[in-house]
Amino acid sequence: MKELIEFIVKALVDDPSSVSVKEIQGDKITLYELRVGKDDIGKVIGKRGRTASSIRTIINAVSTKQGKRAELEIIE
């Protein structure tokens, strides 16, 4: 899942080397913290949060298929 998030986000940003994803395992849910460069944060969030929402939808679909729960948090 971590690789999927990195793949999607690196395709969106200008500086792919600044993308980092941290995975935090919990009891029932896995939290993914996404960090990108300051100039690229708008590209990841998108207008009215549509891009971020789309990424979250993909993550939820994949995690549900695996029988798990996942959440994406974008850190500035």
Z-matrix of the N, CA and C atoms (Angstrom, degrees):
N
C 1 1.448
C 2 1.529 1 110.29
N 3 1.322 2 116.10 1 -40.80
C 4 1.455 3 121.33 2 179.36
C 5 1.524 4 110.49 3 -59.08
N 6 1.318 5 116.94 4 -41.81
C 7 1.450 6 121.73 5 179.74
C 8 1.524 7 111.40 6 -66.39
N 9 1.325 8 116.54 7 -36.00
C 10 1.466 9 121.14 8 178.21
C 11 1.528 10 110.55 9 -63.61
N 12 1.323 11 116.92 10 -45.12
C 13 1.467 12 121.34 11 179.15
C 14 1.524 13 109.76 12 -61.85
N 15 1.327 14 116.96 13 -46.60
C 16 1.461 15 120.44 14 179.49
C 17 1.522 16 111.17 15 -60.90
N 18 1.312 17 117.57 16 -41.64
C 19 1.463 18 122.00 17 -179.53
C 20 1.531 19 110.95 18 -61.68
N 21 1.319 20 116.53 19 -46.87
C 22 1.468 21 121.00 20 -178.46
C 23 1.523 22 110.73 21 -64.56
N 24 1.328 23 116.85 22 -47.72
C 25 1.461 24 121.13 23 -174.54
C 26 1.525 25 111.25 24 -70.55
N 27 1.321 26 117.65 25 -39.12
C 28 1.471 27 119.92 26 179.56
C 29 1.523 28 111.46 27 -63.13
N 30 1.324 29 117.78 28 -27.52
C 31 1.458 30 121.13 29 177.29
C 32 1.535 31 111.52 30 -73.32
N 33 1.328 32 117.04 31 -22.09
C 34 1.463 33 121.22 32 -176.81
C 35 1.523 34 114.21 33 -89.89
N 36 1.326 35 117.62 34 -31.90
C 37 1.463 36 121.30 35 -169.92
C 38 1.531 37 112.47 36 -92.57
N 39 1.346 38 115.08 37 163.65
C 40 1.461 39 121.14 38 177.24
C 41 1.524 40 111.99 39 -81.52
N 42 1.347 41 116.43 40 -31.60
C 43 1.467 42 121.80 41 -177.37
C 44 1.533 43 109.91 42 -117.41
N 45 1.345 44 118.09 43 84.77
C 46 1.470 45 120.76 44 -177.65
C 47 1.524 46 113.98 45 -62.58
N 48 1.331 47 117.74 46 -22.69
C 49 1.461 48 119.42 47 -178.67
C 50 1.523 49 112.59 48 -70.77
N 51 1.334 50 117.69 49 -17.33
C 52 1.465 51 120.60 50 -179.56
C 53 1.531 52 112.82 51 -88.13
N 54 1.323 53 117.52 52 -2.49
C 55 1.466 54 121.49 53 -178.91
C 56 1.521 55 109.96 54 -81.28
N 57 1.337 56 115.62 55 128.32
C 58 1.462 57 119.84 56 174.32
C 59 1.529 58 109.17 57 -140.81
N 60 1.317 59 115.08 58 140.49
C 61 1.460 60 121.67 59 -179.91
C 62 1.517 61 108.19 60 -124.20
N 63 1.322 62 115.75 61 126.77
C 64 1.460 63 121.45 62 178.75
C 65 1.530 64 107.91 63 -111.23
N 66 1.321 65 115.63 64 130.03
C 67 1.461 66 121.69 65 -177.96
C 68 1.521 67 109.30 66 -102.48
N 69 1.336 68 116.38 67 125.88
C 70 1.460 69 121.82 68 178.80
C 71 1.525 70 107.66 69 -119.99
N 72 1.331 71 115.59 70 113.42
C 73 1.466 72 121.21 71 -179.00
C 74 1.524 73 109.73 72 -83.98
N 75 1.320 74 115.97 73 132.98
C 76 1.448 75 121.95 74 174.07
C 77 1.516 76 109.63 75 -118.04
N 78 1.329 77 116.42 76 -172.69
C 79 1.463 78 120.01 77 179.34
C 80 1.529 79 111.63 78 -67.48
N 81 1.342 80 115.64 79 -49.86
C 82 1.455 81 119.66 80 -175.68
C 83 1.526 82 113.43 81 -115.29
N 84 1.309 83 116.84 82 -12.35
C 85 1.461 84 120.01 83 -173.46
C 86 1.527 85 110.13 84 -138.64
N 87 1.316 86 115.48 85 148.62
C 88 1.456 87 121.60 86 175.06
C 89 1.524 88 107.84 87 -110.68
N 90 1.324 89 116.28 88 128.52
C 91 1.454 90 121.86 89 -179.27
C 92 1.522 91 109.20 90 -105.32
N 93 1.312 92 116.12 91 131.54
C 94 1.457 93 121.82 92 177.32
C 95 1.522 94 108.02 93 -113.70
N 96 1.332 95 115.78 94 121.47
C 97 1.461 96 121.21 95 178.08
C 98 1.519 97 108.15 96 -100.30
N 99 1.312 98 116.25 97 120.21
C 100 1.457 99 122.52 98 -177.94
C 101 1.522 100 109.70 99 -104.96
N 102 1.317 101 115.93 100 127.99
C 103 1.464 102 121.93 101 175.93
C 104 1.525 103 108.71 102 -123.33
N 105 1.339 104 114.77 103 133.11
C 106 1.464 105 121.26 104 175.93
C 107 1.520 106 108.49 105 -133.53
N 108 1.326 107 116.82 106 171.42
C 109 1.456 108 121.27 107 178.05
C 110 1.522 109 111.28 108 -65.50
N 111 1.335 110 116.19 109 156.00
C 112 1.465 111 120.72 110 -177.99
C 113 1.522 112 112.66 111 -59.00
N 114 1.327 113 117.02 112 -34.58
C 115 1.461 114 119.97 113 -178.78
C 116 1.527 115 112.31 114 -73.26
N 117 1.308 116 117.49 115 -21.04
C 118 1.465 117 121.48 116 -175.11
C 119 1.525 118 114.12 117 -100.26
N 120 1.318 119 118.53 118 -4.02
C 121 1.464 120 120.57 119 -175.30
C 122 1.532 121 111.29 120 -62.08
N 123 1.313 122 116.64 121 -36.71
C 124 1.465 123 120.20 122 179.13
C 125 1.517 124 112.71 123 -66.43
N 126 1.323 125 116.85 124 -33.25
C 127 1.464 126 120.50 125 179.38
C 128 1.515 127 111.40 126 -70.45
N 129 1.316 128 116.09 127 -32.68
C 130 1.469 129 119.92 128 -179.65
C 131 1.529 130 110.44 129 -76.94
N 132 1.324 131 117.41 130 -37.16
C 133 1.465 132 120.70 131 -179.77
C 134 1.526 133 110.59 132 -78.10
N 135 1.320 134 117.73 133 -44.26
C 136 1.460 135 121.17 134 178.60
C 137 1.514 136 112.11 135 80.64
N 138 1.327 137 115.56 136 175.14
C 139 1.467 138 120.56 137 178.66
C 140 1.515 139 109.59 138 -68.92
N 141 1.329 140 114.17 139 126.48
C 142 1.469 141 122.26 140 -178.83
C 143 1.526 142 112.48 141 55.11
N 144 1.324 143 117.59 142 23.92
C 145 1.459 144 121.60 143 176.46
C 146 1.509 145 114.74 144 76.53
N 147 1.308 146 117.06 145 17.83
C 148 1.468 147 119.82 146 -176.08
C 149 1.519 148 113.26 147 -68.36
N 150 1.323 149 117.11 148 -39.52
C 151 1.472 150 119.55 149 179.93
C 152 1.522 151 110.42 150 -66.65
N 153 1.333 152 116.27 151 -44.98
C 154 1.465 153 120.44 152 178.21
C 155 1.524 154 110.52 153 -61.90
N 156 1.303 155 116.83 154 -40.33
C 157 1.463 156 121.01 155 178.88
C 158 1.526 157 111.03 156 -64.13
N 159 1.314 158 116.91 157 -39.20
C 160 1.466 159 120.73 158 178.55
C 161 1.525 160 111.40 159 -65.72
N 162 1.327 161 116.37 160 -41.80
C 163 1.462 162 120.16 161 177.62
C 164 1.526 163 109.96 162 -62.47
N 165 1.324 164 116.46 163 -42.78
C 166 1.473 165 120.63 164 178.69
C 167 1.525 166 111.47 165 -63.27
N 168 1.328 167 117.27 166 -37.97
C 169 1.463 168 121.14 167 178.26
C 170 1.527 169 110.90 168 -62.50
N 171 1.327 170 116.78 169 -43.30
C 172 1.469 171 121.09 170 178.53
C 173 1.524 172 110.29 171 -63.04
N 174 1.332 173 116.55 172 -44.40
C 175 1.470 174 121.11 173 -179.66
C 176 1.524 175 110.73 174 -62.61
N 177 1.339 176 116.65 175 -43.23
C 178 1.466 177 120.10 176 179.04
C 179 1.523 178 111.67 177 -64.30
N 180 1.327 179 117.17 178 -38.86
C 181 1.463 180 120.12 179 179.61
C 182 1.522 181 111.33 180 -65.16
N 183 1.327 182 116.94 181 -44.64
C 184 1.465 183 120.73 182 -179.64
C 185 1.531 184 110.82 183 -66.67
N 186 1.329 185 116.80 184 -43.89
C 187 1.464 186 119.52 185 -178.25
C 188 1.527 187 111.78 186 -68.09
N 189 1.324 188 117.50 187 -36.48
C 190 1.461 189 120.62 188 177.65
C 191 1.517 190 110.58 189 -64.85
N 192 1.311 191 116.35 190 -38.50
C 193 1.460 192 120.38 191 178.41
C 194 1.527 193 111.02 192 -64.13
N 195 1.341 194 116.78 193 -30.17
C 196 1.458 195 121.98 194 177.68
C 197 1.524 196 112.16 195 -86.17
N 198 1.332 197 117.19 196 -2.40
C 199 1.460 198 121.10 197 179.93
C 200 1.517 199 113.23 198 78.91
N 201 1.321 200 117.25 199 26.33
C 202 1.459 201 121.79 200 -178.51
C 203 1.515 202 109.63 201 -127.95
N 204 1.335 203 116.84 202 177.84
C 205 1.463 204 122.42 203 173.50
C 206 1.513 205 108.14 204 -123.67
N 207 1.330 206 114.96 205 140.89
C 208 1.469 207 119.72 206 -179.85
C 209 1.532 208 108.46 207 -139.24
N 210 1.327 209 114.44 208 150.02
C 211 1.457 210 120.87 209 179.33
C 212 1.528 211 108.45 210 -136.42
N 213 1.319 212 115.88 211 143.22
C 214 1.458 213 121.59 212 178.99
C 215 1.516 214 109.43 213 -111.73
N 216 1.320 215 115.45 214 130.52
C 217 1.457 216 121.68 215 177.18
C 218 1.523 217 107.25 216 -122.21
N 219 1.328 218 116.46 217 126.45
C 220 1.462 219 121.12 218 179.52
C 221 1.523 220 108.16 219 -97.27
N 222 1.318 221 115.59 220 117.64
C 223 1.473 222 122.26 221 -176.72
C 224 1.521 223 108.13 222 -99.26
N 225 1.325 224 115.64 223 130.96
C 226 1.480 225 119.89 224 178.08
C 227 1.503 226 111.05 225 -86.74
